[in-house]
């Protein structure tokens, strides 16, 4: 082949090569400018249901998260408390202040972080000075154990907002946030005592040595009276209940005189009291008649007389309500401003004993076992069974004498401001209706029909 032929043949080949190179370059250029190939929406690596992209815990824009308000149970929780009681009387030899003193000691025994301090024979004028003195000693809960000397504590409640003040109710139910009122439903145990007293009397005459007319006294006497009347109805007996007033809670000489009068003049063979000394019991022991105690297990607690004279007592466990106040204070909770607890509320003591707020009790025994061994054979089985049944129902909270019975006024009692004594025969409450706590504590100012009030 000569050179010309070679050159001629190579030109088309060269052109072809150049064109191929240009096409390749164009394809590469286009590919480099094209968007990334659309892989079919590749899912993010499957971390299980990944939450929104985890930017490092970004705080909420500019404002910090709102704090959760503390619950009342933890808002002001305390590590310890001091329970201070002002006793209106002496403690030794009394069933009222004695029961309060025992209650506070039981609280301190169960709760090592609770201290108990007290003053005795505190009158209304000394109530506030004693309270301030005990607050200076660390008192957080200050109790006046009777209304007449507990009410002045209301006047200083605002000065000490971190202190809980407490007064027992006689008829006033005034409260404040830190001025608390309390009383137990003693009438429930008194009703059971009335059943027993009604069964025991042979003369058909039962006597009450009483303090003075007040809602507290009327309410308790009425509970006892209803029990006597139910026993009389069940046993078809004619029974009279006499009450005579001493004029105060603790007047031993006068209490003795009235007890003696009831036995000698009115032939009572079962005697009880709504006063605080042991004088009526002394008279019952001397006269060899039955005695029905109040406020405490006087045989088992004090060794007063024995079960040959004391047919039964009722025992008040103020510690059940005190425990509520102490527990609420330690937890930083607002306590109830009115406590009126009965047999359906209870407390477990340091030794494991479970005790209702009130109960019949005698020589350390409770329930129907509290009936004196000497008295028990004298009481018909129907009454014993009724005592057992009603006690169990009240502990369960399914029955109450003040709901069961109608309230018919005896025409006697105590007139209060804007609340006269209902006329004799007035039906104030129908059977089956439940009166309010406030009404029972402050407006039950009359005796029920059938009580013989002696001048």
C-alpha positions, 0 to 999 in steps of 0.5 A: 500500500502506498502512503496516500492510500493509507492517509485516505483510509485513516481520515474516516477512522480518525473522524469516527474516533474523535466523534466517539471521544466527544460522545463519551465526554458528553455522557460523562458531563451529563452524568456529573450534572444530574441529581443523585440517582433516586434510590427508591426512598431508602428508609432510614436504618430501622432503629425501632420507631425512632423518635424525632431526631435526637438533637441532644435534649434541647430545652424548651424554648427560653422558659424552663419546664413548669415544676410539678406542685408538691403533694400535700403529703410531702409538701411540708413533711416533718421528722418529729413532733411534740404533742402538748396537752393542757389538762383542765384537772389533775391527771391522777385519779380522774377518768377524763384527764387520765384518759387523755394522758394515757392517750398521749403516752400511747402515741409517744410509745408508738412513735419514737419521734413524737414527744409528749408534754403537758400542764395540769389544772389549766383554767381559761385564763391560763390556757394561752400563757401555757400554750405559748410556754409549751410552744417555746418548748417545741410544741407543734400540736397544742390541745385544750382537753375541755371546751371552756379552757380550750376555746381561748387557743382559737385567739392565738391560732393566727399568730402561730400558723405552723402550730395545730391547736385543738379543743374538745367540743362541748357545744361550740364547733367553731374551727379554723384551718389550724384550730381543730375540734374533736370528740369521740362517739362515746354515746355508742358505748353508753348505749351498750352500757344502758342495755346491760344496766337495764337488764341488771336493775331489780328495783327498776330504778337507775341513777346518774350523777351528772355534771351540769346541762350541756350538749355533751352531757345530754348527748351521752345521757341520751345514748345511755337512756336509749340502751336502758329503754331498749332493754326494758322493751325487750324484757318487758320491764318498767324502768325509771332513769333519774339524773341529778346535777352536781354543778361541775365535773369534779366535785367529789363531796357533792358527787357523793351526796347526790349518789347517796340521795339516789340510792337512799331516796330513789332506791336505785340499784344501778348507779352511773355518772357523768362526773369525774371523781370516784365518789359515785363508785365509792357509794356504790361499793359501800351500798353493795349496788351495781356501778356502770363506769365511764371514760376508762376501764376503771377496774383494769386501769386504776384498780378502783373497786372490782367486778363485784361492783363494776358491772361494765365500763366504757373506755375512751381511746382519745389516741385514735383521734390524736394519731390522725392529728400527729400523722397528718402533722408529720406528713405535712397534711392539713388535718380534718378540722372536725373529728367525731369518730366512733367504734368504726375507727381504730388504732393499732397500739405499739404492742399490736393491740387494735382498739376502736375509738370507744368500747365497753371494757372492764378489768382488761376485757372488751366486748361481752367479755367486759360484763362482770363475771358476777353480773353475767348470770343475772343478764338474760341471754337475749340482752347479751346477744343484743349487746354483741350484735350492736357492738359488732354492727357499730364497729362495722359502721352499719348501725347507730343508736342515734340513727335507729331511734326517733328523738322525742324531747323530754322538755328538759336540757339546756337552752342555747343562744337562739336554740330553746329546749324543744317542748316535751313530746316534740318529735325532733328527729324521726327514726331512721334519719341520720343527724349530722355530726355538727347537729349532734355536737352542737344542737342536741340540747335536750334530754330524750323523753323518759329521763327523770331530772331531779332538782 
